[in-house]
Amino acid sequence: MTVAITDIRIIEGKSTPTPQGYLQVPVDLNYSVGGKYLYLCFKRSKDQPITDLKVIEGQNASPPPGYTKIDIDLNWGAGGKYLYLCYTKDGARQPISDIVVRIATQSREKLGPLYEREDVGRYEIIPEDLNWGAGGKYLYLYYIRLVDEGDYFNNGVKEYMLANVGKEYESSRIQTDPYKTLIRAERLVIVERILIPPSIESFKHTIEIVRGTTETQAETISRELEISMGGNFKKFSTEINQKLGFSSSRTFETYEEERVTREIQLGAADYSRQFVYAQVQDVLKVIDVPSGVTKSELISKTVESGYFISNAQGELTQLALP
């Protein structure tokens, strides 16, 4: 799924630029209590990952053994308790890959995985209210540990992948406003499956190949994310990549849907065969925080595809087409 987080910074100021190479969680850490505008920024990379987070209380509090303290009071200028975020890179724990700051409706409110897959765990909550002692809304920091699957389709479509048709492999996610998260995933779908009876003649078939996405889907996602597309798919792709940041998958790229045809010709065979055409879809989802409901979805049909034919034993093998 998503590449691990390897560094965290807290920046001050409503208009302060996000450090280069970092992503900003778009919720003021002093939300509803005044004080300084504070924002958490994190970096994803292949460096040593952050594996745990804690919040400590007290102006002169020392971090737990093995942890690094970020020396910025999370209640800076708002009164309340002195709170500091600490992190560790202890290799005994699984890496953290996403952080969400949530305006909660009750104390220590839980947050689900924001995803439909059963094998994805829940977000873990740091139990300290980030507005502790300052009044205002409940404000909590959540984090999740995910396995990086972003490179699953980087080397094309292979036979073994047909066992997991429809499974989504997440490559990145990021909170885009207090109530939304953007998730990018890829999945393999069967576009066409044909049963070919035994024949002494060659088999000919025309397949339709669809690539890209519709302007309607792109415009819908753009409105959810408050980005200006204006019918420009290149600009849209660039803005999506800027929001998602570093990933081990290919750079997201889509364009206006196009359709082409391809002629398939196979030699004669004295046994029944299956012909399968499979294609990778690049999927963007805007997810509601905290319900996990998909608010909008874009499906971009990619150039990554595979053609397969079954042998006499019924096993599907990759078909090399000119």
C-alpha positions as CSV (number, residue, x, y, z in Angstrom):
1,M,0.0,0.0,0.0
2,T,1.3,3.4,0.9
3,V,5.1,4.2,1.3
4,A,6.1,4.7,4.9
5,I,6.6,8.0,6.6
6,T,10.2,8.8,7.4
7,D,10.1,12.3,8.8
8,I,7.7,14.7,10.5
9,R,7.8,18.5,10.9
10,I,5.4,21.0,12.4
11,I,5.2,24.4,10.6
12,E,3.8,27.6,12.0
13,G,1.8,30.1,10.0
14,K,-1.4,29.9,7.9
15,S,0.5,30.7,4.6
16,T,3.8,29.0,5.4
17,P,4.8,26.9,2.4
18,T,5.0,23.1,3.0
19,P,8.6,22.0,3.0
20,Q,9.8,20.5,-0.3
21,G,9.2,16.8,-0.4
22,Y,6.7,16.9,2.4
23,L,2.9,16.6,2.5
24,Q,0.8,18.8,4.8
25,V,-2.1,17.5,6.9
26,P,-4.7,20.3,6.3
27,V,-6.1,20.7,9.8
28,D,-4.8,23.5,12.1
29,L,-3.5,21.8,15.3
30,N,-5.0,24.7,17.2
31,Y,-8.4,24.4,15.5
32,S,-11.2,26.3,17.3
33,V,-8.9,27.5,20.1
34,G,-7.0,30.4,18.6
35,G,-3.3,30.6,19.1
36,K,-0.7,30.0,16.3
37,Y,-1.6,28.3,13.1
38,L,0.2,25.0,13.3
39,Y,0.3,22.2,10.7
40,L,1.8,18.8,10.7
41,C,3.9,17.9,7.6
42,F,5.3,14.5,6.9
43,K,7.7,13.0,4.3
44,R,7.3,9.6,2.6
45,S,10.5,8.0,1.2
46,K,12.6,4.8,1.3
47,D,14.6,6.0,4.2
48,Q,14.3,4.5,7.7
49,P,10.6,4.7,8.6
50,I,8.9,6.1,11.7
51,T,7.2,3.3,13.6
52,D,5.4,4.9,16.5
53,L,4.1,8.3,17.7
54,K,3.3,9.6,21.2
55,V,2.2,12.9,22.6
56,I,3.8,14.0,25.9
57,E,2.6,16.7,28.4
58,G,4.7,19.2,30.2
59,Q,6.8,22.2,29.3
60,N,10.1,20.5,30.2
61,A,9.0,16.9,29.5
62,S,11.6,14.6,28.1
63,P,10.7,12.1,25.3
64,P,10.4,8.4,26.1
65,P,13.6,6.4,25.6
66,G,14.3,5.9,21.9
67,Y,11.9,8.7,20.9
68,T,12.7,12.1,19.3
69,K,10.8,15.1,20.6
70,I,9.5,17.8,18.1
71,D,10.1,20.9,20.2
72,I,7.0,22.8,19.2
73,D,4.1,23.1,21.7
74,L,1.0,21.8,20.0
75,N,-1.1,24.4,22.0
76,W,1.3,27.3,21.1
77,G,-0.5,30.5,21.8
78,A,-3.8,28.9,22.8
79,G,-3.2,28.2,26.5
80,G,-3.9,24.8,27.8
81,K,-1.4,22.0,28.4
82,Y,2.1,22.0,26.9
83,L,1.9,19.1,24.4
84,Y,4.7,17.8,22.3
85,L,4.7,15.1,19.5
86,C,7.4,12.5,19.7
87,Y,8.4,9.7,17.2
88,T,10.6,6.7,17.1
89,K,12.2,4.7,14.3
90,D,12.4,1.5,16.4
91,G,12.7,-1.3,13.8
92,A,10.8,-3.7,16.0
93,R,7.5,-2.1,15.0
94,Q,5.7,-1.9,11.6
95,P,6.2,1.4,9.8
96,I,3.6,4.1,9.9
97,S,2.3,5.2,6.5
98,D,-0.4,7.7,7.0
99,I,-1.5,10.4,9.6
100,V,-4.9,12.0,9.9
101,V,-5.9,14.9,12.2
102,R,-9.5,14.7,13.0
103,I,-12.0,17.1,14.5
104,A,-13.9,14.6,16.7
105,T,-17.4,14.8,18.2
106,Q,-16.6,12.9,21.4
107,S,-13.6,12.0,23.6
108,R,-11.2,9.5,22.0
109,E,-13.4,8.8,19.1
110,K,-12.2,5.9,16.9
111,L,-11.4,6.1,13.2
112,G,-11.9,3.1,10.8
113,P,-9.5,2.1,7.9
114,L,-11.3,4.5,5.4
115,Y,-11.1,1.6,3.0
116,E,-13.2,-1.4,2.1
117,R,-10.5,-4.1,2.3
118,E,-10.8,-6.5,5.2
119,D,-7.1,-7.0,5.6
120,V,-6.5,-3.3,6.2
121,G,-6.3,-2.4,9.9
122,R,-7.9,0.6,11.7
123,Y,-6.2,3.9,12.4
124,E,-4.7,4.0,15.8
125,I,-5.5,7.0,18.0
126,I,-3.1,9.0,20.1
127,P,-5.3,9.4,23.2
128,E,-4.3,12.9,24.2
129,D,-6.7,15.6,22.9
130,L,-4.6,18.1,21.0
131,N,-6.7,20.9,22.4
132,W,-6.2,19.6,26.0
133,G,-6.8,22.4,28.5
134,A,-7.5,25.0,25.7
135,G,-11.2,24.3,25.2
136,G,-12.6,24.1,21.8
137,K,-13.4,21.0,19.8
138,Y,-11.9,17.6,20.4
139,L,-8.9,17.2,18.1
140,Y,-7.0,13.9,17.7
141,L,-4.1,12.5,15.7
142,Y,-4.5,9.1,14.2
143,Y,-2.0,6.9,12.3
144,I,-2.1,3.7,10.4
145,R,0.4,1.0,9.4
146,L,0.1,-0.2,5.8
147,V,2.2,-2.5,3.6
148,D,3.6,-0.8,0.5
149,E,2.0,-2.4,-2.5
150,G,2.4,0.4,-5.0
151,D,4.9,-1.4,-7.2
152,Y,2.7,-4.5,-7.8
153,F,2.0,-3.7,-11.5
154,N,5.2,-1.9,-12.3
155,N,6.6,-4.8,-14.3
156,G,3.4,-5.6,-16.3
157,V,0.6,-8.1,-16.0
158,K,1.6,-11.6,-15.3
159,E,-0.2,-15.0,-15.1
160,Y,-0.2,-15.2,-11.3
161,M,-2.0,-11.9,-11.0
162,L,-5.1,-13.5,-12.5
163,A,-5.7,-15.1,-9.2
164,N,-6.4,-11.7,-7.6
165,V,-8.6,-10.1,-10.2
166,G,-10.5,-7.2,-8.7
167,K,-8.2,-6.8,-5.6
168,E,-7.1,-3.2,-5.1
169,Y,-3.4,-2.5,-4.4
170,E,-3.1,0.9,-2.7
171,S,-0.2,3.1,-3.7
172,S,-0.9,6.3,-1.8
173,R,-3.3,8.2,0.4
174,I,-3.5,11.7,1.9
175,Q,-6.0,13.7,3.9
176,T,-7.1,16.6,1.7
177,D,-9.3,18.6,4.1
178,P,-10.7,18.0,7.6
179,Y,-13.4,15.6,6.2
180,K,-11.8,13.9,3.2
181,T,-9.0,11.6,2.3
182,L,-7.8,10.9,-1.3
183,I,-6.8,7.2,-2.0
184,R,-5.1,5.9,-5.1
185,A,-5.1,2.2,-5.9
186,E,-4.6,-0.1,-8.9
187,R,-6.6,-3.2,-9.8
188,L,-6.7,-5.8,-12.5
189,V,-9.9,-6.5,-14.3
190,I,-10.9,-9.0,-16.9
191,V,-12.1,-7.0,-19.9
192,E,-12.9,-10.0,-22.2
193,R,-13.0,-13.8,-21.7
194,I,-13.8,-15.9,-24.7
195,L,-14.3,-19.7,-24.9
196,I,-12.8,-21.0,-28.2
197,P,-14.0,-24.4,-29.4
198,P,-11.7,-27.0,-31.1
199,S,-11.2,-26.1,-34.7
200,I,-9.0,-26.9,-37.7
201,E,-9.1,-23.2,-38.6
202,S,-7.3,-20.3,-37.1
203,F,-9.3,-18.1,-34.7
204,K,-9.7,-14.4,-35.4
205,H,-11.2,-11.8,-33.1
206,T,-11.4,-8.1,-32.8
207,I,-11.1,-6.6,-29.3
208,E,-11.9,-3.0,-28.3
209,I,-9.3,-1.4,-26.1
210,V,-10.4,1.6,-24.0
211,R,-7.9,3.8,-22.2
212,G,-8.1,6.9,-20.1
213,T,-11.1,8.3,-18.3
214,T,-14.1,10.5,-18.9
215,E,-14.1,14.2,-18.4
216,T,-17.2,13.8,-16.2
217,Q,-15.3,11.6,-13.7
218,A,-12.2,13.9,-13.7
219,E,-14.4,17.0,-13.2
220,T,-16.3,15.3,-10.3
221,I,-13.0,14.4,-8.5
222,S,-11.7,17.9,-9.2
223,R,-14.7,19.5,-7.4
224,E,-14.3,17.2,-4.4
225,L,-10.6,18.1,-4.1
226,E,-11.2,21.8,-5.0
227,I,-8.7,21.8,-7.8
228,S,-9.2,23.5,-11.2
229,M,-9.2,21.1,-14.1
230,G,-10.8,23.1,-16.9
231,G,-10.8,20.1,-19.2
232,N,-7.0,19.9,-19.1
233,F,-6.1,16.2,-18.2
234,K,-2.4,16.9,-18.0
235,K,-2.9,19.6,-15.4
236,F,-5.4,17.4,-13.5
237,S,-2.8,14.5,-13.4
238,T,-0.1,16.9,-12.2
239,E,-2.3,18.2,-9.4
240,I,-3.2,14.7,-8.3
241,N,0.5,13.7,-8.1
242,Q,1.3,16.8,-6.1
243,K,-1.4,15.9,-3.6
244,L,-0.4,12.3,-3.2
245,G,3.4,12.9,-3.1
246,F,6.0,10.2,-3.3
247,S,4.9,6.7,-4.2
248,S,6.6,3.4,-5.3
249,S,4.1,3.1,-8.1
250,R,4.3,4.8,-11.5
251,T,3.3,8.5,-11.6
252,F,-0.4,8.9,-12.0
253,E,-1.3,9.9,-15.5
254,T,-4.7,10.0,-17.2
255,Y,-6.2,11.5,-20.4
256,E,-9.5,11.8,-22.2
257,E,-11.0,8.4,-22.9
258,E,-9.9,6.9,-26.2
259,R,-11.0,3.7,-28.0
260,V,-9.0,1.6,-30.4
261,T,-9.4,-1.9,-31.9
262,R,-6.9,-4.7,-32.1
263,E,-7.1,-7.9,-34.3
264,I,-6.2,-11.1,-32.5
265,Q,-5.4,-14.2,-34.6
266,L,-4.6,-17.6,-33.1
267,G,-3.6,-20.8,-34.7
268,A,-5.9,-23.9,-34.9
269,A,-6.1,-26.3,-31.9
270,D,-7.9,-29.6,-31.4
271,Y,-9.0,-28.7,-27.8
272,S,-11.1,-26.0,-26.2
273,R,-9.3,-22.9,-25.2
274,Q,-9.9,-19.7,-23.2
275,F,-8.7,-16.3,-24.4
276,V,-8.5,-13.7,-21.7
277,Y,-7.8,-9.9,-22.1
278,A,-6.9,-8.3,-18.7
279,Q,-6.2,-4.6,-18.0
280,V,-5.0,-2.5,-15.1
281,Q,-7.3,0.2,-13.8
282,D,-5.9,3.2,-11.9
283,V,-8.5,4.2,-9.3
284,L,-8.8,7.5,-7.4
285,K,-11.3,7.6,-4.5
286,V,-12.3,10.6,-2.3
287,I,-13.3,9.0,1.0
288,D,-15.4,10.7,3.7
289,V,-13.7,11.1,7.1
290,P,-14.7,9.5,9.4
291,S,-17.4,7.3,7.8
292,G,-15.2,5.7,5.1
293,V,-18.0,6.3,2.5
294,T,-16.7,6.8,-1.0
295,K,-17.8,10.3,-2.1
296,S,-16.6,10.1,-5.6
297,E,-14.4,7.7,-7.7
298,L,-12.4,8.0,-10.9
299,I,-11.4,4.9,-13.0
300,S,-8.6,5.4,-15.5
301,K,-8.0,2.5,-17.8
302,T,-4.2,2.1,-18.3
303,V,-2.0,0.8,-21.0
304,E,-0.9,-2.0,-18.7
305,S,-2.6,-5.1,-20.0
306,G,-2.1,-8.8,-20.6
307,Y,-3.3,-11.3,-23.1
308,F,-3.6,-15.0,-22.1
309,I,-4.5,-18.3,-23.8
310,S,-5.1,-21.6,-22.1
311,N,-3.1,-24.7,-23.1
312,A,-4.2,-28.3,-23.4
313,Q,-4.2,-28.7,-19.6
314,G,-6.4,-25.6,-19.2
315,E,-3.7,-23.5,-17.7
316,L,-3.6,-19.8,-18.8
317,T,-0.3,-18.7,-20.2
318,Q,0.8,-15.3,-21.4
319,L,0.3,-14.6,-25.1
320,A,2.9,-12.7,-26.9
321,L,1.3,-10.5,-29.5
322,P,3.1,-8.6,-32.2
